[in-house]
């Protein structure tokens, strides 16, 4: 996905004189440093976002990029004030996701990034599940003037799906609905298959804005208003939007994601962490079995 | 009067520099407030914007009658300025340490856009405690953002002061610097219009008060 991001930005920066890139060392050598619209500020993430806000105020379309915790968590107030409060747009692109490389420890994990963006109005959030989804999402973001967060991951599905606002129904069933976000799709499908669950599976590579109408329609086409959402970041991040979408009908919701209750201090691999958070096929299968039984 | 002596002093500290800027230095008027070639003034030290509003009113950016209702529900004028509510306000500010990094970005943006405009940003000496300023001071020099002028209002409110003086903090990073009596309009004008081929910091010294 990172390669697709770099390739797309480098293609578009030659075509569109509005596009600028701001980095804080990470990935900076991927972009043409001789271009005056490519600005590497050094290891200064707050200034990275502040400079992006200034560039946007001057009429440019900044792409801001770093590892997720350094792009979102460290300069969170700059995102809130230097971008949002100034009512300007930018395209934020992260790598690292929740725990793409947990050998680096907690400092390089960012399961709360989407939840943080959820505290701010007006952000579109893309969580592509395949490299081929990255390019069209980015191309559209670069054309627009809005505030966009693109969350890239080393984990990807085997197949890309058409992108755009709204959830894509990949399977129809009667027992309930499972919403799989980005790279969670393949394992959700395997879990559903392993349990022979008669459920509708929705796929989302764009999770904000939240497709409330799409979810409501899918739920109404089933016999049970039971919704399971599987997100590759903090569990329950989309719970409030599901509740809002289904507020007029009695429903059950099961939120699965990176667990909140304790900080996991183990290193290991992403697969180890998936298992610890029940985000592997075994854990998801168990959740599907218990939630949709009866 | 607001009953907020600390922020009233913040306004009193900036009034002379703001007046010289808008009266004699900045190439911007209400008619050119959206012109890409305008000079941009960023009030980073958004606290105590009464002086800012007064100058904007005198220069026609806002109606003078608006001043009376400030901070009320329907007023566009708050204790911290909002660029979406007040014509001519370049950034919404109030949280310290944001204006200088943004100013580096606007100045680079002006340079990229071949604009004749310059960027001026006003910060306080206390505000310089915020680490984000020091990130921006270094970056502006490394990228030689020569169309950027930072004005530091030094009313000696930094908790621990700046050994060697504020100007030195900028100079060691490669900025051109000047120190001036912040109450002396002619001296402030001369400093703000001095030629510079590097980012430029003008430290305007103000008497210590509150």
Boltz contact constraints between the chains, C-beta under 6 A:
constraints:
  - contact:
      token1: [A, 36]
      token2: [B, 112]
      max_distance: 6.0
  - contact:
      token1: [A, 37]
      token2: [B, 112]
      max_distance: 6.0
  - contact:
      token1: [A, 41]
      token2: [B, 139]
      max_distance: 6.0
  - contact:
      token1: [A, 44]
      token2: [B, 135]
      max_distance: 6.0
  - contact:
      token1: [A, 46]
      token2: [B, 132]
      max_distance: 6.0
  - contact:
      token1: [A, 46]
      token2: [B, 135]
      max_distance: 6.0
  - contact:
      token1: [A, 47]
      token2: [B, 101]
      max_distance: 6.0
  - contact:
      token1: [A, 47]
      token2: [B, 135]
      max_distance: 6.0
  - contact:
      token1: [A, 47]
      token2: [B, 136]
      max_distance: 6.0
  - contact:
      token1: [A, 47]
      token2: [B, 139]
      max_distance: 6.0
  - contact:
      token1: [A, 50]
      token2: [B, 101]
      max_distance: 6.0
  - contact:
      token1: [A, 50]
      token2: [B, 102]
      max_distance: 6.0
  - contact:
      token1: [A, 51]
      token2: [B, 101]
      max_distance: 6.0
  - contact:
      token1: [A, 51]
      token2: [B, 104]
      max_distance: 6.0
  - contact:
      token1: [A, 51]
      token2: [B, 105]
      max_distance: 6.0
  - contact:
      token1: [A, 53]
      token2: [B, 102]
      max_distance: 6.0
  - contact:
      token1: [A, 53]
      token2: [B, 105]
      max_distance: 6.0
  - contact:
      token1: [A, 54]
      token2: [B, 102]
      max_distance: 6.0
  - contact:
      token1: [A, 54]
      token2: [B, 105]
      max_distance: 6.0
  - contact:
      token1: [A, 54]
      token2: [B, 106]
      max_distance: 6.0
  - contact:
      token1: [A, 55]
      token2: [B, 105]
      max_distance: 6.0
  - contact:
      token1: [A, 55]
      token2: [B, 109]
      max_distance: 6.0
  - contact:
      token1: [A, 57]
      token2: [B, 106]
      max_distance: 6.0
  - contact:
      token1: [A, 58]
      token2: [B, 106]
      max_distance: 6.0
  - contact:
      token1: [A, 58]
      token2: [B, 109]
      max_distance: 6.0
  - contact:
      token1: [A, 58]
      token2: [B, 110]
      max_distance: 6.0
  - contact:
      token1: [A, 60]
      token2: [B, 109]
      max_distance: 6.0
  - contact:
      token1: [A, 81]
      token2: [B, 95]
      max_distance: 6.0
  - contact:
      token1: [A, 81]
      token2: [B, 98]
      max_distance: 6.0
  - contact:
      token1: [A, 82]
      token2: [B, 98]
      max_distance: 6.0
  - contact:
      token1: [A, 82]
      token2: [B, 102]
      max_distance: 6.0
  - contact:
      token1: [A, 85]
      token2: [B, 92]
      max_distance: 6.0
  - contact:
      token1: [A, 86]
      token2: [B, 92]
      max_distance: 6.0
  - contact:
      token1: [A, 87]
      token2: [B, 84]
      max_distance: 6.0
